[in-house]
Amino acid sequence: MQHETHESHESHAAHAHHQQAGHGSHSGHGKVSWAMAAKATLHCLTGCAIGEVLGMIIGTALGWGTAPTMVLAIALAFFFGYSLTLFAVVRAGLSLKAAIGVALAADTLSITVMEIVDNGVLLAVPGAMEAHLSDALFWGALAFAFAIAFLVTTPVNKWLIGRGKGHAVVHQYH
């Protein structure tokens, strides 16, 4: 089992590198439904949102500037995004080592896209990064950023699942 997970992780890493080099296309989604892609994206969004909100709250409460707050929020988004998958696959019977490989294979590209989009949107909304926790602008911009990130990441997840990557790796353990 661990050998298969290692191969899956290597395959995902090669695929992610292939994607980053700009060699992929969004055609040929196979038989993957939009509902399945949306469910995978909601899973990703849940972990990202927990980490992002916690990071923004901590950074804002400590009076940190934009850059350190965003770094903390992004780090926590990855931590919680991976943690949700780890929890699910360990509960399904995988060892922690195998579960880490599955989480990396399942979530890395999805979380990366989500983080790039939602943080890009937050940076583009005037005053959002300077808003305080008590400001409607803070929460409104964050909700808007998550909505845009969801819309952008869902087709990415559909494409990944259609090729047996991303959350398709996790589905065999449910």
PyMOL commands that place a pseudoatom at each C-alpha (Angstrom):
pseudoatom trace, name=CA, resn=MET, resi=1, chain=A, elem=C, hetatm=0, pos=[0.000, 0.000, 0.000]
pseudoatom trace, name=CA, resn=GLN, resi=2, chain=A, elem=C, hetatm=0, pos=[2.752, 2.448, 0.896]
pseudoatom trace, name=CA, resn=HIS, resi=3, chain=A, elem=C, hetatm=0, pos=[4.546, 1.713, -2.378]
pseudoatom trace, name=CA, resn=GLU, resi=4, chain=A, elem=C, hetatm=0, pos=[1.398, 2.527, -4.352]
pseudoatom trace, name=CA, resn=THR, resi=5, chain=A, elem=C, hetatm=0, pos=[0.930, 5.760, -2.413]
pseudoatom trace, name=CA, resn=HIS, resi=6, chain=A, elem=C, hetatm=0, pos=[4.560, 6.698, -3.067]
pseudoatom trace, name=CA, resn=GLU, resi=7, chain=A, elem=C, hetatm=0, pos=[4.077, 6.077, -6.796]
pseudoatom trace, name=CA, resn=SER, resi=8, chain=A, elem=C, hetatm=0, pos=[0.854, 8.072, -6.708]
pseudoatom trace, name=CA, resn=HIS, resi=9, chain=A, elem=C, hetatm=0, pos=[2.660, 10.938, -4.972]
pseudoatom trace, name=CA, resn=GLU, resi=10, chain=A, elem=C, hetatm=0, pos=[5.486, 10.836, -7.523]
pseudoatom trace, name=CA, resn=SER, resi=11, chain=A, elem=C, hetatm=0, pos=[2.965, 10.783, -10.353]
pseudoatom trace, name=CA, resn=HIS, resi=12, chain=A, elem=C, hetatm=0, pos=[1.134, 13.770, -8.819]
pseudoatom trace, name=CA, resn=ALA, resi=13, chain=A, elem=C, hetatm=0, pos=[4.381, 15.671, -8.380]
pseudoatom trace, name=CA, resn=ALA, resi=14, chain=A, elem=C, hetatm=0, pos=[5.313, 15.051, -12.008]
pseudoatom trace, name=CA, resn=HIS, resi=15, chain=A, elem=C, hetatm=0, pos=[1.810, 16.083, -13.058]
pseudoatom trace, name=CA, resn=ALA, resi=16, chain=A, elem=C, hetatm=0, pos=[1.941, 19.245, -10.966]
pseudoatom trace, name=CA, resn=HIS, resi=17, chain=A, elem=C, hetatm=0, pos=[5.301, 20.102, -12.516]
pseudoatom trace, name=CA, resn=HIS, resi=18, chain=A, elem=C, hetatm=0, pos=[3.818, 19.429, -15.956]
pseudoatom trace, name=CA, resn=GLN, resi=19, chain=A, elem=C, hetatm=0, pos=[0.935, 21.775, -15.137]
pseudoatom trace, name=CA, resn=GLN, resi=20, chain=A, elem=C, hetatm=0, pos=[3.202, 24.496, -13.788]
pseudoatom trace, name=CA, resn=ALA, resi=21, chain=A, elem=C, hetatm=0, pos=[5.203, 24.349, -17.001]
pseudoatom trace, name=CA, resn=GLY, resi=22, chain=A, elem=C, hetatm=0, pos=[1.995, 25.148, -18.872]
pseudoatom trace, name=CA, resn=HIS, resi=23, chain=A, elem=C, hetatm=0, pos=[1.613, 21.836, -20.702]
pseudoatom trace, name=CA, resn=GLY, resi=24, chain=A, elem=C, hetatm=0, pos=[-1.895, 20.895, -19.577]
pseudoatom trace, name=CA, resn=SER, resi=25, chain=A, elem=C, hetatm=0, pos=[-5.286, 21.570, -21.087]
pseudoatom trace, name=CA, resn=HIS, resi=26, chain=A, elem=C, hetatm=0, pos=[-8.733, 21.687, -19.599]
pseudoatom trace, name=CA, resn=SER, resi=27, chain=A, elem=C, hetatm=0, pos=[-10.339, 19.427, -22.179]
pseudoatom trace, name=CA, resn=GLY, resi=28, chain=A, elem=C, hetatm=0, pos=[-11.386, 15.808, -21.705]
pseudoatom trace, name=CA, resn=HIS, resi=29, chain=A, elem=C, hetatm=0, pos=[-12.849, 15.878, -18.199]
pseudoatom trace, name=CA, resn=GLY, resi=30, chain=A, elem=C, hetatm=0, pos=[-13.967, 12.267, -18.569]
pseudoatom trace, name=CA, resn=LYS, resi=31, chain=A, elem=C, hetatm=0, pos=[-17.081, 11.317, -16.644]
pseudoatom trace, name=CA, resn=VAL, resi=32, chain=A, elem=C, hetatm=0, pos=[-16.479, 13.597, -13.675]
pseudoatom trace, name=CA, resn=SER, resi=33, chain=A, elem=C, hetatm=0, pos=[-19.538, 15.572, -12.662]
pseudoatom trace, name=CA, resn=TRP, resi=34, chain=A, elem=C, hetatm=0, pos=[-19.485, 19.211, -11.675]
pseudoatom trace, name=CA, resn=ALA, resi=35, chain=A, elem=C, hetatm=0, pos=[-21.106, 18.134, -8.391]
pseudoatom trace, name=CA, resn=MET, resi=36, chain=A, elem=C, hetatm=0, pos=[-18.133, 15.889, -7.607]
pseudoatom trace, name=CA, resn=ALA, resi=37, chain=A, elem=C, hetatm=0, pos=[-15.710, 18.706, -8.465]
pseudoatom trace, name=CA, resn=ALA, resi=38, chain=A, elem=C, hetatm=0, pos=[-17.705, 21.163, -6.355]
pseudoatom trace, name=CA, resn=LYS, resi=39, chain=A, elem=C, hetatm=0, pos=[-17.668, 18.754, -3.399]
pseudoatom trace, name=CA, resn=ALA, resi=40, chain=A, elem=C, hetatm=0, pos=[-13.879, 18.375, -3.681]
pseudoatom trace, name=CA, resn=THR, resi=41, chain=A, elem=C, hetatm=0, pos=[-13.532, 22.157, -3.910]
pseudoatom trace, name=CA, resn=LEU, resi=42, chain=A, elem=C, hetatm=0, pos=[-15.748, 22.685, -0.855]
pseudoatom trace, name=CA, resn=HIS, resi=43, chain=A, elem=C, hetatm=0, pos=[-13.498, 20.275, 1.048]
pseudoatom trace, name=CA, resn=CYS, resi=44, chain=A, elem=C, hetatm=0, pos=[-10.472, 22.316, -0.026]
pseudoatom trace, name=CA, resn=LEU, resi=45, chain=A, elem=C, hetatm=0, pos=[-12.237, 25.585, 0.727]
pseudoatom trace, name=CA, resn=THR, resi=46, chain=A, elem=C, hetatm=0, pos=[-13.134, 24.412, 4.234]
pseudoatom trace, name=CA, resn=GLY, resi=47, chain=A, elem=C, hetatm=0, pos=[-9.515, 23.776, 5.197]
pseudoatom trace, name=CA, resn=CYS, resi=48, chain=A, elem=C, hetatm=0, pos=[-8.317, 26.910, 3.447]
pseudoatom trace, name=CA, resn=ALA, resi=49, chain=A, elem=C, hetatm=0, pos=[-11.005, 29.045, 5.079]
pseudoatom trace, name=CA, resn=ILE, resi=50, chain=A, elem=C, hetatm=0, pos=[-10.202, 27.765, 8.566]
pseudoatom trace, name=CA, resn=GLY, resi=51, chain=A, elem=C, hetatm=0, pos=[-6.506, 28.503, 8.066]
pseudoatom trace, name=CA, resn=GLU, resi=52, chain=A, elem=C, hetatm=0, pos=[-7.013, 31.815, 6.278]
pseudoatom trace, name=CA, resn=VAL, resi=53, chain=A, elem=C, hetatm=0, pos=[-9.461, 33.179, 8.821]
pseudoatom trace, name=CA, resn=LEU, resi=54, chain=A, elem=C, hetatm=0, pos=[-7.331, 32.042, 11.749]
pseudoatom trace, name=CA, resn=GLY, resi=55, chain=A, elem=C, hetatm=0, pos=[-4.205, 33.524, 10.136]
pseudoatom trace, name=CA, resn=MET, resi=56, chain=A, elem=C, hetatm=0, pos=[-5.964, 36.811, 9.372]
pseudoatom trace, name=CA, resn=ILE, resi=57, chain=A, elem=C, hetatm=0, pos=[-7.354, 37.001, 12.895]
pseudoatom trace, name=CA, resn=ILE, resi=58, chain=A, elem=C, hetatm=0, pos=[-3.963, 36.306, 14.484]
pseudoatom trace, name=CA, resn=GLY, resi=59, chain=A, elem=C, hetatm=0, pos=[-2.073, 38.676, 12.172]
pseudoatom trace, name=CA, resn=THR, resi=60, chain=A, elem=C, hetatm=0, pos=[-4.646, 41.444, 12.526]
pseudoatom trace, name=CA, resn=ALA, resi=61, chain=A, elem=C, hetatm=0, pos=[-4.930, 41.043, 16.297]
pseudoatom trace, name=CA, resn=LEU, resi=62, chain=A, elem=C, hetatm=0, pos=[-1.136, 41.238, 16.645]
pseudoatom trace, name=CA, resn=GLY, resi=63, chain=A, elem=C, hetatm=0, pos=[-0.991, 44.302, 14.412]
pseudoatom trace, name=CA, resn=TRP, resi=64, chain=A, elem=C, hetatm=0, pos=[1.159, 42.590, 11.789]
pseudoatom trace, name=CA, resn=GLY, resi=65, chain=A, elem=C, hetatm=0, pos=[1.514, 44.057, 8.323]
pseudoatom trace, name=CA, resn=THR, resi=66, chain=A, elem=C, hetatm=0, pos=[0.096, 42.574, 5.138]
pseudoatom trace, name=CA, resn=ALA, resi=67, chain=A, elem=C, hetatm=0, pos=[3.023, 40.317, 4.202]
pseudoatom trace, name=CA, resn=PRO, resi=68, chain=A, elem=C, hetatm=0, pos=[3.498, 38.451, 7.512]
pseudoatom trace, name=CA, resn=THR, resi=69, chain=A, elem=C, hetatm=0, pos=[-0.270, 38.119, 7.982]
pseudoatom trace, name=CA, resn=MET, resi=70, chain=A, elem=C, hetatm=0, pos=[-0.653, 36.623, 4.504]
pseudoatom trace, name=CA, resn=VAL, resi=71, chain=A, elem=C, hetatm=0, pos=[2.266, 34.236, 5.034]
pseudoatom trace, name=CA, resn=LEU, resi=72, chain=A, elem=C, hetatm=0, pos=[0.720, 32.998, 8.275]
pseudoatom trace, name=CA, resn=ALA, resi=73, chain=A, elem=C, hetatm=0, pos=[-2.751, 32.704, 6.703]
pseudoatom trace, name=CA, resn=ILE, resi=74, chain=A, elem=C, hetatm=0, pos=[-1.401, 30.761, 3.714]
pseudoatom trace, name=CA, resn=ALA, resi=75, chain=A, elem=C, hetatm=0, pos=[0.664, 28.437, 5.918]
pseudoatom trace, name=CA, resn=LEU, resi=76, chain=A, elem=C, hetatm=0, pos=[-2.356, 27.745, 8.108]
pseudoatom trace, name=CA, resn=ALA, resi=77, chain=A, elem=C, hetatm=0, pos=[-4.559, 27.218, 5.035]
pseudoatom trace, name=CA, resn=PHE, resi=78, chain=A, elem=C, hetatm=0, pos=[-2.227, 24.475, 3.811]
pseudoatom trace, name=CA, resn=PHE, resi=79, chain=A, elem=C, hetatm=0, pos=[-1.958, 23.014, 7.324]
pseudoatom trace, name=CA, resn=PHE, resi=80, chain=A, elem=C, hetatm=0, pos=[-5.728, 22.783, 7.811]
pseudoatom trace, name=CA, resn=GLY, resi=81, chain=A, elem=C, hetatm=0, pos=[-6.377, 21.740, 4.202]
pseudoatom trace, name=CA, resn=TYR, resi=82, chain=A, elem=C, hetatm=0, pos=[-3.968, 18.822, 4.518]
pseudoatom trace, name=CA, resn=SER, resi=83, chain=A, elem=C, hetatm=0, pos=[-5.186, 18.044, 8.057]
pseudoatom trace, name=CA, resn=LEU, resi=84, chain=A, elem=C, hetatm=0, pos=[-8.773, 17.462, 6.921]
pseudoatom trace, name=CA, resn=THR, resi=85, chain=A, elem=C, hetatm=0, pos=[-7.601, 14.911, 4.369]
pseudoatom trace, name=CA, resn=LEU, resi=86, chain=A, elem=C, hetatm=0, pos=[-5.149, 13.320, 6.803]
pseudoatom trace, name=CA, resn=PHE, resi=87, chain=A, elem=C, hetatm=0, pos=[-7.890, 12.898, 9.377]
pseudoatom trace, name=CA, resn=ALA, resi=88, chain=A, elem=C, hetatm=0, pos=[-10.219, 11.246, 6.863]
pseudoatom trace, name=CA, resn=VAL, resi=89, chain=A, elem=C, hetatm=0, pos=[-7.723, 8.787, 5.382]
pseudoatom trace, name=CA, resn=VAL, resi=90, chain=A, elem=C, hetatm=0, pos=[-6.160, 7.835, 8.729]
pseudoatom trace, name=CA, resn=ARG, resi=91, chain=A, elem=C, hetatm=0, pos=[-9.686, 7.181, 10.006]
pseudoatom trace, name=CA, resn=ALA, resi=92, chain=A, elem=C, hetatm=0, pos=[-10.164, 4.957, 6.924]
pseudoatom trace, name=CA, resn=GLY, resi=93, chain=A, elem=C, hetatm=0, pos=[-7.198, 2.846, 8.042]
pseudoatom trace, name=CA, resn=LEU, resi=94, chain=A, elem=C, hetatm=0, pos=[-4.077, 4.283, 6.378]
pseudoatom trace, name=CA, resn=SER, resi=95, chain=A, elem=C, hetatm=0, pos=[-0.878, 4.741, 8.318]
pseudoatom trace, name=CA, resn=LEU, resi=96, chain=A, elem=C, hetatm=0, pos=[0.130, 8.326, 9.000]
pseudoatom trace, name=CA, resn=LYS, resi=97, chain=A, elem=C, hetatm=0, pos=[3.020, 8.047, 6.524]
pseudoatom trace, name=CA, resn=ALA, resi=98, chain=A, elem=C, hetatm=0, pos=[0.748, 6.767, 3.749]
pseudoatom trace, name=CA, resn=ALA, resi=99, chain=A, elem=C, hetatm=0, pos=[-1.911, 9.350, 4.659]
pseudoatom trace, name=CA, resn=ILE, resi=100, chain=A, elem=C, hetatm=0, pos=[0.610, 12.184, 4.280]
pseudoatom trace, name=CA, resn=GLY, resi=101, chain=A, elem=C, hetatm=0, pos=[1.395, 10.987, 0.755]
pseudoatom trace, name=CA, resn=VAL, resi=102, chain=A, elem=C, hetatm=0, pos=[-2.301, 10.828, -0.076]
pseudoatom trace, name=CA, resn=ALA, resi=103, chain=A, elem=C, hetatm=0, pos=[-2.946, 14.311, 1.346]
pseudoatom trace, name=CA, resn=LEU, resi=104, chain=A, elem=C, hetatm=0, pos=[-0.058, 15.807, -0.612]
pseudoatom trace, name=CA, resn=ALA, resi=105, chain=A, elem=C, hetatm=0, pos=[-1.249, 14.136, -3.808]
pseudoatom trace, name=CA, resn=ALA, resi=106, chain=A, elem=C, hetatm=0, pos=[-4.881, 15.036, -3.256]
pseudoatom trace, name=CA, resn=ASP, resi=107, chain=A, elem=C, hetatm=0, pos=[-4.677, 18.613, -2.075]
pseudoatom trace, name=CA, resn=THR, resi=108, chain=A, elem=C, hetatm=0, pos=[-1.513, 20.408, -3.144]
pseudoatom trace, name=CA, resn=LEU, resi=109, chain=A, elem=C, hetatm=0, pos=[-2.604, 21.801, -6.507]
pseudoatom trace, name=CA, resn=SER, resi=110, chain=A, elem=C, hetatm=0, pos=[-6.131, 22.563, -5.322]
pseudoatom trace, name=CA, resn=ILE, resi=111, chain=A, elem=C, hetatm=0, pos=[-4.952, 24.445, -2.229]
pseudoatom trace, name=CA, resn=THR, resi=112, chain=A, elem=C, hetatm=0, pos=[-2.276, 26.251, -4.222]
pseudoatom trace, name=CA, resn=VAL, resi=113, chain=A, elem=C, hetatm=0, pos=[-4.783, 27.515, -6.795]
pseudoatom trace, name=CA, resn=MET, resi=114, chain=A, elem=C, hetatm=0, pos=[-7.235, 28.485, -4.070]
pseudoatom trace, name=CA, resn=GLU, resi=115, chain=A, elem=C, hetatm=0, pos=[-4.587, 30.402, -2.132]
pseudoatom trace, name=CA, resn=ILE, resi=116, chain=A, elem=C, hetatm=0, pos=[-3.273, 32.257, -5.173]
pseudoatom trace, name=CA, resn=VAL, resi=117, chain=A, elem=C, hetatm=0, pos=[-6.777, 33.305, -6.197]
pseudoatom trace, name=CA, resn=ASP, resi=118, chain=A, elem=C, hetatm=0, pos=[-8.208, 34.246, -2.812]
pseudoatom trace, name=CA, resn=ASN, resi=119, chain=A, elem=C, hetatm=0, pos=[-5.108, 36.155, -1.712]
pseudoatom trace, name=CA, resn=GLY, resi=120, chain=A, elem=C, hetatm=0, pos=[-4.915, 37.871, -5.089]
pseudoatom trace, name=CA, resn=VAL, resi=121, chain=A, elem=C, hetatm=0, pos=[-8.532, 38.975, -4.713]
pseudoatom trace, name=CA, resn=LEU, resi=122, chain=A, elem=C, hetatm=0, pos=[-7.905, 40.214, -1.165]
pseudoatom trace, name=CA, resn=LEU, resi=123, chain=A, elem=C, hetatm=0, pos=[-4.943, 42.243, -2.366]
pseudoatom trace, name=CA, resn=ALA, resi=124, chain=A, elem=C, hetatm=0, pos=[-7.051, 43.697, -5.190]
pseudoatom trace, name=CA, resn=VAL, resi=125, chain=A, elem=C, hetatm=0, pos=[-9.898, 44.861, -2.922]
pseudoatom trace, name=CA, resn=PRO, resi=126, chain=A, elem=C, hetatm=0, pos=[-8.975, 48.374, -1.771]
pseudoatom trace, name=CA, resn=GLY, resi=127, chain=A, elem=C, hetatm=0, pos=[-8.508, 48.528, 1.992]
pseudoatom trace, name=CA, resn=ALA, resi=128, chain=A, elem=C, hetatm=0, pos=[-9.210, 44.831, 2.606]
pseudoatom trace, name=CA, resn=MET, resi=129, chain=A, elem=C, hetatm=0, pos=[-5.796, 44.030, 4.012]
pseudoatom trace, name=CA, resn=GLU, resi=130, chain=A, elem=C, hetatm=0, pos=[-5.837, 47.077, 6.273]
pseudoatom trace, name=CA, resn=ALA, resi=131, chain=A, elem=C, hetatm=0, pos=[-9.367, 46.432, 7.577]
pseudoatom trace, name=CA, resn=HIS, resi=132, chain=A, elem=C, hetatm=0, pos=[-9.838, 45.401, 11.192]
pseudoatom trace, name=CA, resn=LEU, resi=133, chain=A, elem=C, hetatm=0, pos=[-11.655, 42.318, 12.407]
pseudoatom trace, name=CA, resn=SER, resi=134, chain=A, elem=C, hetatm=0, pos=[-14.619, 44.467, 13.392]
pseudoatom trace, name=CA, resn=ASP, resi=135, chain=A, elem=C, hetatm=0, pos=[-14.943, 45.966, 9.883]
pseudoatom trace, name=CA, resn=ALA, resi=136, chain=A, elem=C, hetatm=0, pos=[-17.535, 44.655, 7.446]
pseudoatom trace, name=CA, resn=LEU, resi=137, chain=A, elem=C, hetatm=0, pos=[-14.948, 45.211, 4.701]
pseudoatom trace, name=CA, resn=PHE, resi=138, chain=A, elem=C, hetatm=0, pos=[-12.667, 42.585, 6.278]
pseudoatom trace, name=CA, resn=TRP, resi=139, chain=A, elem=C, hetatm=0, pos=[-15.342, 39.870, 6.308]
pseudoatom trace, name=CA, resn=GLY, resi=140, chain=A, elem=C, hetatm=0, pos=[-16.988, 40.927, 3.050]
pseudoatom trace, name=CA, resn=ALA, resi=141, chain=A, elem=C, hetatm=0, pos=[-13.710, 40.928, 1.136]
pseudoatom trace, name=CA, resn=LEU, resi=142, chain=A, elem=C, hetatm=0, pos=[-12.770, 37.558, 2.627]
pseudoatom trace, name=CA, resn=ALA, resi=143, chain=A, elem=C, hetatm=0, pos=[-16.136, 36.027, 1.649]
pseudoatom trace, name=CA, resn=PHE, resi=144, chain=A, elem=C, hetatm=0, pos=[-15.853, 37.532, -1.842]
pseudoatom trace, name=CA, resn=ALA, resi=145, chain=A, elem=C, hetatm=0, pos=[-12.300, 36.179, -2.205]
pseudoatom trace, name=CA, resn=PHE, resi=146, chain=A, elem=C, hetatm=0, pos=[-13.402, 32.684, -1.161]
pseudoatom trace, name=CA, resn=ALA, resi=147, chain=A, elem=C, hetatm=0, pos=[-16.308, 32.758, -3.624]
pseudoatom trace, name=CA, resn=ILE, resi=148, chain=A, elem=C, hetatm=0, pos=[-14.018, 33.723, -6.513]
pseudoatom trace, name=CA, resn=ALA, resi=149, chain=A, elem=C, hetatm=0, pos=[-11.454, 31.109, -5.437]
pseudoatom trace, name=CA, resn=PHE, resi=150, chain=A, elem=C, hetatm=0, pos=[-14.204, 28.465, -5.364]
pseudoatom trace, name=CA, resn=LEU, resi=151, chain=A, elem=C, hetatm=0, pos=[-15.302, 29.387, -8.898]
pseudoatom trace, name=CA, resn=VAL, resi=152, chain=A, elem=C, hetatm=0, pos=[-11.740, 29.220, -10.228]
pseudoatom trace, name=CA, resn=THR, resi=153, chain=A, elem=C, hetatm=0, pos=[-10.694, 26.072, -8.329]
pseudoatom trace, name=CA, resn=THR, resi=154, chain=A, elem=C, hetatm=0, pos=[-13.751, 23.935, -9.159]
pseudoatom trace, name=CA, resn=PRO, resi=155, chain=A, elem=C, hetatm=0, pos=[-12.787, 23.456, -12.840]
pseudoatom trace, name=CA, resn=VAL, resi=156, chain=A, elem=C, hetatm=0, pos=[-9.218, 22.685, -11.749]
pseudoatom trace, name=CA, resn=ASN, resi=157, chain=A, elem=C, hetatm=0, pos=[-10.509, 19.960, -9.432]
pseudoatom trace, name=CA, resn=LYS, resi=158, chain=A, elem=C, hetatm=0, pos=[-12.818, 18.620, -12.158]
pseudoatom trace, name=CA, resn=TRP, resi=159, chain=A, elem=C, hetatm=0, pos=[-9.874, 18.382, -14.505]
pseudoatom trace, name=CA, resn=LEU, resi=160, chain=A, elem=C, hetatm=0, pos=[-7.677, 16.684, -11.865]
pseudoatom trace, name=CA, resn=ILE, resi=161, chain=A, elem=C, hetatm=0, pos=[-10.325, 14.166, -10.805]
pseudoatom trace, name=CA, resn=GLY, resi=162, chain=A, elem=C, hetatm=0, pos=[-11.009, 13.313, -14.450]
pseudoatom trace, name=CA, resn=ARG, resi=163, chain=A, elem=C, hetatm=0, pos=[-7.378, 12.248, -14.746]
pseudoatom trace, name=CA, resn=GLY, resi=164, chain=A, elem=C, hetatm=0, pos=[-7.340, 10.229, -11.520]
pseudoatom trace, name=CA, resn=LYS, resi=165, chain=A, elem=C, hetatm=0, pos=[-5.490, 12.980, -9.643]
pseudoatom trace, name=CA, resn=GLY, resi=166, chain=A, elem=C, hetatm=0, pos=[-6.397, 15.399, -6.867]
pseudoatom trace, name=CA, resn=HIS, resi=167, chain=A, elem=C, hetatm=0, pos=[-9.352, 14.270, -4.798]
pseudoatom trace, name=CA, resn=ALA, resi=168, chain=A, elem=C, hetatm=0, pos=[-9.735, 11.149, -6.942]
pseudoatom trace, name=CA, resn=VAL, resi=169, chain=A, elem=C, hetatm=0, pos=[-6.771, 9.832, -4.924]
pseudoatom trace, name=CA, resn=VAL, resi=170, chain=A, elem=C, hetatm=0, pos=[-8.762, 10.253, -1.701]
pseudoatom trace, name=CA, resn=HIS, resi=171, chain=A, elem=C, hetatm=0, pos=[-12.040, 8.744, -2.945]
pseudoatom trace, name=CA, resn=GLN, resi=172, chain=A, elem=C, hetatm=0, pos=[-10.632, 5.206, -2.926]
pseudoatom trace, name=CA, resn=TYR, resi=173, chain=A, elem=C, hetatm=0, pos=[-10.314, 5.463, 0.873]
pseudoatom trace, name=CA, resn=HIS, resi=174, chain=A, elem=C, hetatm=0, pos=[-13.911, 6.511, 1.575]
for i in range(1, 174): cmd.bond("trace and resi %d" % i, "trace and resi %d" % (i + 1))
show_as sticks, trace
zoom trace
